[in-house]
Amino acid sequence: MKDQLRKFKAHKPSPSETPAPAEKSDEVLFAEAMREVKKLPQDKINPERRRKVQRAQKKQADGYSARSKQVAADFHFSDMFEARLPDEGPVRYCRDGEATHTLKRLRRGDFYPELVLDLHGLTKELAKAELGALLHAARKENIDCVSVMHGIGQGILKRALPHYLIQHPHVRAFHQAPLEYGGNAALLVLVDTGEPGDMKR
């Protein structure tokens, strides 16, 4: 038995003679790594069809936006209308039924304008169109305070703007803006959004 053991040891290959294990190929390694991964269902929506639908929806929305903007701009403002405004102090207006302290809050800057319209360099007709679009957008987005920058210049828009605003049925009040919102070159306007009791501060 000892002789046989010696014989076995004598024939044991040296480490240098032991064949190295075969390296696994990249494909085998990848297959092993992905064994537990489940296949996702394929997205069967045609990308080209989706793009066509998106383009059609955008075109429809743009057309509606242009039409509604035109309707809003064409509706209210007349150059013939002249409202009675205070002779002294800053430009201000408060429609009937509005809370008496509303103008005071506008003057103090309690309301923050979420939309700002700059009318610098516009003609009266363009200014009316943009003003109508602004008020339309404010109601659509449920925004109750906007700022209209009329500038100083020759004072044409500055004089006309209050008369335009008073004609609009959704203007609750306006006041010369506080300094931080443009001072005597701008008006802060409160818009009736149709949401009773909604007063952004």
Secondary structure as GFF3:
##gff-version 3
##sequence-region A 1 201
A	DSSP	alpha_helix	2	10	.	.	.	ID=ss1
A	DSSP	three_ten_helix	15	17	.	.	.	ID=ss2
A	DSSP	alpha_helix	26	33	.	.	.	ID=ss3
A	DSSP	alpha_helix	47	75	.	.	.	ID=ss4
A	DSSP	beta_strand	92	94	.	.	.	ID=ss5
A	DSSP	alpha_helix	102	108	.	.	.	ID=ss6
A	DSSP	beta_strand	115	118	.	.	.	ID=ss7
A	DSSP	alpha_helix	124	140	.	.	.	ID=ss8
A	DSSP	beta_strand	145	149	.	.	.	ID=ss9
A	DSSP	alpha_helix	156	167	.	.	.	ID=ss10
A	DSSP	beta_strand	171	176	.	.	.	ID=ss11
A	DSSP	three_ten_helix	179	181	.	.	.	ID=ss12
A	DSSP	three_ten_helix	183	185	.	.	.	ID=ss13
A	DSSP	beta_strand	186	191	.	.	.	ID=ss14
###
